Amino acid sequence: MEQSKGHRGNNILTVLMEAKGISLQQAVNTVGEHSANLMKDLNDAKKCLPSWGARVDADVARYIRALEDWVIGNLEWSFKTVRYFGPTHDEVKKTRVVALRSRRS
């Protein structure tokens, strides 16, 4: 992949499309499925945690919550800035619809 592509060369969708020879929709579906699987794995793993005693359990729970907050915080930041969705970021957050430009644009 050429370095001159900037963000386009580092975007997970672009990387998947080029590496696997798939469409944009297939790449979006792949990322969505992977994210859902990661969330399921996290929730399943939380249910299997042993107990190390009340004090340690509280610390572990606080740490896990901080990791979860980090993920949510990143998503919230993505919708609060114009970096990913431009000036329509509020509308994208509300509708979950992203208008894409063709490669010719």
Secondary structure by P-SEA (a helix, b strand, c coil): cccccccccccaaaaaaaaccccaaaaaaaaaaaaaaaaaaaaaaaaacccccaaaaaaaaaaaaaaaaaaaaaaaaaaacccccccaaaaaaaccbbbbbcccc
